[in-house]
Amino acid sequence: MILIVLIILYVAGNYQQFIDANQRLILYTSAIVSALLFLFATAGFVESIGLIIVTGKENFPWFYILLFFLTMIFSAAVLVILRVISFLSNGL
């Protein structure tokens, strides 16, 4: 949730022409939040797979595994995009 708020803040700040240092701070903070989201989503995904293996339940709610996997993909994509924008904003 905070990642989405930070991305909206970055876009709004870009439109309202925030100072460059503030823009870079927002990008850096967003990248950290995205990396942490990826880390926690990966941990949840691995934990869900481990729980299926340990308990042997075949009727495990696969929705959670799918949700963790989609969150991992989303956060990884956002992290790559944010780092590319940060690299380009610092100059080539």
C-alpha positions in Angstrom: 0.0 0.0 0.0 2.8 2.4 0.9 4.5 1.5 -2.4 1.5 2.7 -4.4 1.3 5.9 -2.3 5.0 6.6 -2.9 4.6 6.0 -6.7 1.6 8.4 -6.8 3.6 10.9 -4.8 6.5 10.6 -7.3 4.2 11.1 -10.3 2.4 14.1 -8.6 5.8 15.6 -7.7 7.0 15.2 -11.2 3.9 17.0 -12.4 4.2 19.7 -9.8 8.0 20.0 -10.4 9.3 19.0 -6.9 13.0 19.7 -6.2 15.3 17.0 -7.7 16.6 16.0 -4.3 13.1 15.3 -3.2 12.3 13.3 -6.3 15.4 11.2 -5.8 14.5 10.6 -2.1 11.1 9.4 -3.1 12.6 7.1 -5.8 15.1 5.7 -3.3 12.4 5.1 -0.6 10.1 3.5 -3.2 12.9 1.2 -4.3 13.6 0.1 -0.7 9.9 -0.5 0.0 9.6 -2.5 -3.2 12.7 -4.6 -2.3 11.2 -5.3 1.1 7.9 -6.2 -0.4 9.6 -8.7 -2.7 11.5 -10.2 0.3 8.4 -10.6 2.4 6.3 -12.0 -0.6 9.1 -14.5 -1.3 9.1 -15.6 2.4 5.3 -16.0 2.3 5.5 -18.0 -0.9 8.2 -20.3 0.4 6.3 -20.7 3.7 3.1 -21.6 1.9 4.9 -24.2 -0.3 6.6 -25.6 2.9 3.3 -25.8 4.7 1.8 -27.8 1.8 4.7 -30.2 1.9 4.8 -30.6 5.7 1.0 -31.0 6.2 0.4 -32.9 3.1 -2.9 -31.1 2.5 -4.1 -31.2 -1.1 -7.0 -28.8 -0.5 -4.7 -26.0 0.5 -6.1 -22.5 -0.6 -4.0 -21.9 -3.7 -5.2 -18.3 -3.7 -2.5 -17.4 -1.2 0.2 -18.9 -3.2 -1.0 -17.1 -6.3 -1.3 -13.9 -4.4 2.3 -14.1 -3.0 3.6 -15.0 -6.5 1.8 -12.1 -8.2 3.1 -9.7 -5.5 6.6 -11.0 -6.1 6.3 -10.3 -9.8 4.7 -6.8 -9.2 7.3 -5.7 -6.7 10.3 -7.0 -8.8 8.9 -5.2 -11.9 8.4 -2.0 -9.9 11.9 -2.3 -8.4 13.5 -2.6 -11.8 11.5 0.3 -13.2 12.3 2.5 -10.2 16.0 1.7 -10.4 16.1 2.5 -14.2 14.3 5.8 -13.5 16.8 6.6 -10.7 19.7 5.7 -13.0 18.4 7.9 -15.7 17.6 10.8 -13.4 21.2 10.8 -12.1 22.5 11.2 -15.6 24.1 8.7 -18.0 
